[in-house]
Amino acid sequence: MRFLVFLAIAGGLAFCGATVPLGKRTFFGHVRAIWATDEMGDLKEGVKPGIERVKRGVKAGVEAAKGSGSDGSAAGSGSAAVHEKKPAKKP
């Protein structure tokens, strides 16, 4: 039931944003106009190095999670156990 209410509200907002004029443009028209400005282009270029750094970090994290440790246990396997070598028993 909550999903249907949420879907109806989202649909209503999308309809209003596309059809109700706010001055010369609709809400989506204003967003499109802002997105096309030179200042927004400068912003997009300015954040590219940060986005690339985040992508490299996520990729490294995924690779680390897929890799295996020196003792053969997989990294990120969900096990927090410490593997210890037990002393050999004396005969």
C-alpha positions in Angstrom: 0.0 0.0 0.0 2.8 2.4 0.9 4.5 1.7 -2.5 1.3 2.6 -4.3 1.0 5.9 -2.4 4.7 6.6 -3.1 4.2 5.8 -6.8 1.2 8.0 -7.1 3.0 11.0 -5.4 6.1 10.5 -7.6 3.9 10.3 -10.7 2.0 13.4 -9.7 5.2 15.3 -9.2 6.7 14.2 -12.5 3.5 15.2 -14.3 3.5 18.6 -12.6 7.2 19.1 -13.2 6.7 18.4 -17.0 3.5 20.3 -17.6 2.9 23.2 -15.1 4.7 26.4 -16.3 6.8 28.3 -13.8 7.3 31.5 -15.6 8.5 30.9 -19.1 9.4 27.2 -18.5 8.3 24.2 -16.6 10.4 22.9 -13.7 12.2 20.4 -16.0 12.7 23.2 -18.5 14.4 25.3 -15.9 16.7 22.3 -14.8 17.6 21.7 -18.5 18.4 25.4 -19.0 20.6 25.5 -15.8 22.4 22.3 -16.9 23.3 23.9 -20.2 25.0 27.0 -18.8 28.7 27.7 -19.0 29.0 27.7 -15.2 27.5 24.2 -15.0 30.1 23.1 -17.6 32.9 24.5 -15.4 31.4 22.6 -12.5 31.3 19.4 -14.4 34.9 19.8 -15.5 36.0 20.7 -11.9 34.5 17.6 -10.3 36.0 15.1 -12.9 39.3 14.5 -11.0 37.3 13.7 -7.8 34.9 11.4 -9.7 37.9 9.5 -11.2 39.5 9.2 -7.7 36.3 7.8 -6.3 36.0 5.3 -9.2 39.6 4.1 -8.6 38.9 3.7 -4.9 35.7 1.7 -5.5 37.5 -0.5 -8.1 40.4 -1.1 -5.7 37.9 -2.0 -2.9 36.1 -4.5 -5.2 39.4 -6.1 -6.3 40.5 -6.3 -2.6 37.2 -8.0 -1.7 37.6 -10.5 -4.5 41.3 -11.2 -3.7 42.7 -13.7 -1.1 44.9 -13.1 1.9 48.3 -14.6 2.5 46.8 -17.5 4.6 44.4 -18.5 1.8 41.3 -16.9 3.4 39.3 -14.6 1.1 39.3 -11.0 2.0 35.9 -9.8 3.0 34.6 -13.3 3.5 32.8 -12.2 6.6 34.9 -14.2 9.0 36.6 -12.2 11.8 38.3 -15.3 13.2 42.1 -15.1 13.8 44.0 -18.1 12.4 46.6 -19.3 14.9 49.1 -22.1 14.6 48.7 -24.5 17.5 51.9 -25.9 19.1 52.6 -29.5 18.2 51.8 -32.0 21.0 54.8 -33.7 22.6 54.7 -37.5 22.4 
